[in-house]
Amino acid sequence: MTADIEIAQEPRVVTEIPGPRSRELHARRRAVVPPGVHSVLPVYIERAHGSIVVDVDGNHIVDVCGGIGVTTIGHTDDAVVAAATAQLQKVTHTLFTMTPYEPYVRVAEYLAQHVPGSTAAAPYKTLLMNSGAEAVENGVKIARKHTGRPGIAVLEHAYHGRTLLTSSMNHKAAPYALGYGPRAGDIYKAPNSYPLRDGLSGPEAAARTIAHLEKFAGAEDLACLVVEPIQGEGGFIVPADGYLPALAEWCRANGIVFIADEVQSGMARTGTVFAIEQFGVEPDIVLSAKGIAGGLPLAGITGRSEIMDASQPGGLGGTFGGNPVSCAAAVAVFEQIESEGLLAEAKRIEEVFGGGLRELAERHPAIAEVRGRGAMLAIELVKPGTLERDPELVNRVIAEAARRGVLLLSAGIHGEAIRFLPSLQFTDELAALVVRVLDETLTAAGA
Ligand SMILES: *Cc1c(COP(=O)(O)O)cnc(C)c1O
């Protein structure tokens, strides 16, 4: 993982950001790519390694987003590149539902060994697809088949994707669902746990969620409750202690499939393979994608065998689902989670980077909260002395950081948070640098 790093792990800004070549490319792109496909920072990347992306103008930018939590293992990780290259030369596609191959099975075996609740005697089973949204779609399908019920419960501040079903499950109508209706039906949105803003204990917040769902959906009509253990797009909201176990218990008592959407929080990101482990919950189904294959597209739906087995042969799958190259890359990611001690690295990042952020919060009253787990951290910005969200300040900080060669990303329903998704090999030096940039930009903004 740390082998020949030809790209120095530090920022180097040599032009304006975006530079002239990026601006040229952006003009070309605007002619042929629709604006609905939006780029947060129109800086065109030529190559990347570890925590650094290099743009077409030669700027070296510190990547604290990792393509939204995808390059958890770092960009162009040597072992992942080697495994994917070797697989490319063997076989790139057969269609697993035509003639299968081993890497798919190895991915399923790894997931069965690491989902809380799965045991050697009764291992969870896995279907592989291509994207997070497809994982959610299939999780819902499987839960409906198993329960024979239609209803889908989701939480406020949730994000589940941009397909027709998943865009209907998101908290934000704009930009994800607006104008693309009719939206999918039988979706029930309930209040979440948001300790900074609701002041509720976990059990209190769970009681509120459950009461809402019983009233507006009816437990016996619900196939599943889809929950992000730490909400991603919603602003890295960590629920209060006891919230998730209470929801899981209610699901079990009512025959509702508890689906943990770990598309963003999974794959060692938070210091455990799955974040749900830290909340003491055994999910019925867990969804993986983003970080699972080191940047290649792959998604997993992993669940209790009696739930997964409910679907008839041919009911699940898709042409590219579980592509062999993606699977080989995922196996390399799994091996490195072990061999490089990446779970401990996530905890190191929480301590060092999170510690730096907490220290900042003491000096900058605009930081209402530092939250998250492992290498999934966020700060929520407010008008000092209040809980009034300050998305403008978020945007100013992100823009100034970009000018200094640090790539940051907002989060939160109102864009009130800055989320940090560094790779697990993000060095303490880079963490200190990002904290310094935040400190200076917040000071310059008088916040
Ligand atoms: C990103 C994300 C998705 C959607 O994944 P895609 O691969 O973009 O379809 C679903 N759920 C969560 C929690 C996500 O963060």
The ligand as an SDF file (V2000), in Angstrom:
LIG
                    3D

 15 15  0  0  0  0  0  0  0  0999 V2000
  -23.8440    6.9100   -2.3040 C   0  0  0  0  0  0  0  0  0  0  0  0
  -24.8950    6.2290   -1.5480 C   0  0  0  0  0  0  0  0  0  0  0  0
  -25.8790    5.4640   -2.1980 C   0  0  0  0  0  0  0  0  0  0  0  0
  -25.9680    5.3690   -3.7010 C   0  0  0  0  0  0  0  0  0  0  0  0
  -24.8460    4.7770   -4.2500 O   0  0  0  0  0  0  0  0  0  0  0  0
  -24.5410    4.9160   -5.8210 P   0  0  0  0  0  0  0  0  0  0  0  0
  -23.3870    3.9990   -6.0370 O   0  0  0  0  0  0  0  0  0  0  0  0
  -24.2280    6.3400   -6.0590 O   0  0  0  0  0  0  0  0  0  0  0  0
  -25.7650    4.4810   -6.5350 O   0  0  0  0  0  0  0  0  0  0  0  0
  -26.8000    4.7860   -1.4160 C   0  0  0  0  0  0  0  0  0  0  0  0
  -26.7580    4.8660   -0.0790 N   0  0  0  0  0  0  0  0  0  0  0  0
  -25.8390    5.5940    0.5810 C   0  0  0  0  0  0  0  0  0  0  0  0
  -25.8350    5.6220    2.0710 C   0  0  0  0  0  0  0  0  0  0  0  0
  -24.8900    6.3190   -0.1340 C   0  0  0  0  0  0  0  0  0  0  0  0
  -23.9880    7.0650    0.5110 O   0  0  0  0  0  0  0  0  0  0  0  0
  1  2  1  0
  2  3  1  0
  2 14  2  0
  3  4  1  0
  3 10  2  0
  4  5  1  0
  5  6  1  0
  6  7  2  0
  6  8  1  0
  6  9  1  0
 10 11  1  0
 11 12  2  0
 12 13  1  0
 12 14  1  0
 14 15  1  0
M  END
$$$$
